[in-house]
Amino acid sequence: MLLVPSLLTLGLAVYGVVEVRRHERQLARIPVRVHVNGTRGKSSVTRLIAAGLRSTGRRVFAKTTGWDAPTSSSRRGWCGARSRPEPRRW
């Protein structure tokens, strides 16, 4: 009777450990991360920072949140980068 809940708990714990390690490996692949904080103007500042870093030849990924939630990679679009809306997951 306790076997099924115990196995589910063990499986969830193993999954959690694997997921944390995978996440940490992915974060380690990003050499520099810039966090923009504040009340107003974060999207504009994020785009300006991304454009400045991109102009030096760096590979850049910029993400803003909000209703449109655009992301920017090193292709084309606003500020010289490709922009696409990020789907919301409610």
Beta strands, then each sheet from edge to edge (+ up, - down):
strand 1: 62-63
strand 2: 70-73
strand 3: 82-85
sheet 1: 1+ 2- 3+
end
